[in-house]
Amino acid sequence: MPARAKPGTKSAAARKPAKRRRKNPYSAEEIREIFRRFQVQRPEPKGELEHVNPFTLVVAVALSAQATDAGVNKATRALFAVADTPEKMLALGEDKVRDYIKTIGLYRNKAKNVIALSQKLVDDFGSEVPRTEKELITLPGVGRKTANVVMSMAFGVPTLAVDTHVFRIGNRLGIAPGKTPDEVEAAFLQIIPEDYLFHAHHWLILHGRYCCKARKPECERCVIADICKSPEKTVDIPAPLVELPAQNLQV
């Protein structure tokens, strides 16, 4: 007959050790230096989706799913010129919205979402874009990433929006690995120094878009090549650390 556990002791199952948190291969000093260099490159990074107010920003970010910022900008310049409020978008109607954005992938479903989110803003939020993630994600076509972008760019809330570029960098460099965007977001938020958090997602997005590219990273142009621990990197000497020319958002 097996011996009984002593009162106050835990069973073997209950005594299983907690899952150990993976040790980050980058030291705190290396992580701070990475973002310091990004700041030198782009002191005031900017999102590349054109917008004129929080409403057009929500629409632009929602339209950018599985599309490039440049492609979205080309479609929305004319759209936002005639519909920069929820009321004007509703007056335009789904068919006309669809005509404006037909060069964007999934445009039919996105047109429906633009009209639906405009209606919800009018009905539930007095035509004002809400400021919290909980409220933002109730809008049709708006997920966690879109909410984070809007909170950061429209309302100055330090958040981290994980798009395909941020997701790739987190995993490729091994600095914030995760199987899902939420996991990568949580990993980055644990390590990014607080004083760099506000601009961090733009630095990471732009680094991924123009340097640490999906198909072939341009390591010879990378200012953190000496710190990077990616097995894919091809050089160990960092590119000169200089401020880059101002972003040209008219693409």
N, C-alpha and C positions, 0 to 999 in steps of 0.2 A: 504494500500500500504506500503510495507516494507521500512523502512528508509534507505536512501543511506549512504554508508560508507563515512566518512569524507575524503576529499582529503589527500593523504599521509598515510592513515591507511591501514592495511592489512585486507583481508577478513578472516573469521573464519577458512577457510581451510588453508590459508597461515600462520595463527597464531598457527597451531598445534605445540606443543613442539617437539623439536628434540628428537629422541630416545636416552635415557640416556645410557651411557656406563656402563656395568655391573661392579660393584665394586669387585675387586679381594679380595678373602678371606685371602690372604697372604699379610703381610706388606712388604715394600721394604726391611726392615732389615731381615725378614724371608727368602725372596727370595735370598738375597745375601748370607745368611748363608747356604742355600741349596747348592748353587754352590760352596761355599768355601769348604764344606765337600766333595763334589764330587771331587774337585781338590786335596784334601788331599788323598783321596782314589786312584785316578789315575792322577798323575801330568801331564803325557803325554799320554792321551788316544789315541788309534789308531783304525782306521777302520779295520775290520777283513776280508775284501776281498783282496786276494792276487793279486798284479799287479806289473809290472816292469816299466811302464811309463804311461803318460796320456791316450794313446790309449787303453792299456789293462785295465786301470781303467774304462774308459767309457764302454767297452765291459762287464767287470765284473759286474758293477752296473746295466747295462741293463739286464743282465742275472739273476740278483738276484730278480727280480720281482716275487713274489709268490714262492720264493725258499729261502732256508737258505744259509747263507754265507758259512757254512761248505760244503754244497752240491755243491755250485758253485765252491769253491776252488778245490775240488776233480776233477771236470770236466775240469777246466781251466789250471791246472798245465801242463798237457800234451799239451793242445791247445796252450798256450802261449809260450811253448818251441819251437814250430815250426812256430808260426804266431804272432809276437809281433809288427807288423806294418800293416797299411791298405793294402799295396801292397802284403805282404805275406798272409794276410787273403784272399784277392781276388784270389791269385794264388791257395790257398787251395781249394776254391770253396764251395758252399753251402752244397753239399752232404757230404763232409768230415767234415765240421764244425758241421753238424748235428750229425755225428757219434761221435764226441768228446763230445758233450753236451747232448746226448740222455738220460742221467740220471737226467736231470733238467726238471722241469715242463714246459710245453708249448714249448718244444725244437724245434719243427718244425718251428713255427712262429719266434722264437728267432733267429734261424739260418738265416732265411731270412733277419731279421733286421740287424744282424751282417754284412752280406755281403752288404746290402743296405747302412748302415752307413759308412762302409769302402769305398764304391764307392763314396759316397758324400764327404767324407773327401779328397779323392784324387782329385775329380773333382772341388770342390768349396773352399777347404781350404788348398791346397798345401800339403795334407797329415798331416797337423798339427791339433791337437785338439783345437777348438776355446776356448776363455777364458771368453766369456760372456754368460749369460743365454739365451739371445735372439738368439744367433747363435747356442748354444748347443741344444736347443729344436727343431731345424730344422732337427736334425739327427734322422733317423728312430729308433724307440724304446726308444728314450730319452725324458723323461718328466721333469717336474720341480724338482722333487726329485733328479733324476739322475744328472741334471745340477748342483744343489746345492752341491751334494757330490763331483762332479768333481772339481767345482770351489774351494771348501774348501781344499780337499786333494791334488789336483794336483797343484793348483795355489795360495794357501794360502789366499783365500778370505773368510772373516768371514761370513758364511751363516748358515742357519738352515735347514737341510734336515729332513722333517717329514715323517718317515716311520711308520710302524704299532706300534712300541714301543713308539716312541715320541707321536704319536696320542693318544695312550692309556693313557700314563702318564698325558698328558695335560688334558684329560677329567676325568680320575679316581681321580686324586688329586684335580681337580677343579682349577688348577693353570693357565691353558691356554685352556679353553674349546672351542670347535668348532665342527660343523657338518661335516666339510671337512678338509683335510690336509692344504689347504690354510688358512682357518680360524684359525687353531691351530698354524700354522707358524706365522701369523700376531699377534696372542695373545702373543706368546712367545717372539717375537721380541720387543714387547712393554715393557716387564718386565725384560728380562735378562740384568744384568749389562754389560756394554760394554766391560769391561776388562775380562769377562768370556765368551763372545760370541764365540770366535774362537773355543773353545773345547766343547761348550755346547751341540751340537747335538750328539757328541760321548759319552759324559757323560750320556745323557738322553737315548740314544740307549742301552748302556751297562747296565745301571740301569734297564731298562725294560727287557732286555734279560736275566739277571742273578739274579735279585732280585724282581722287581715289575712285576712278570710274568703274562701272560694273564690268565691262568686258576686259579692260586692260588698264590697271592703275598706272598713272604717269608718275612713277616714283621719283624720277629725276627732277620733277617740279614740286616735290613735297617738302614742306618746311619742317616736318617732324620725322623725316626718314631715319634719322639716327635714333629716335626714341621708339618708333614703330616696331612691333614684335610680330607682325604678320608673316607667315611663311611664304606669302606671295610676293613680298617686296623684293625689288631687284637692285636697289642701291642703299648704301648706309650713310651717304653724305647728304645732309639736308640742303635744299635749295636756299639761296640767299633770302634772309628774312627782311623783306621790305614791304611797305604798305602798297597794296595793289591799287590800280586806278579805280576811280569811282565806278560803281556798277551802272551799266547802261540798261535801264529797265525797259526802254522802248525797243523791243525786239520783235 
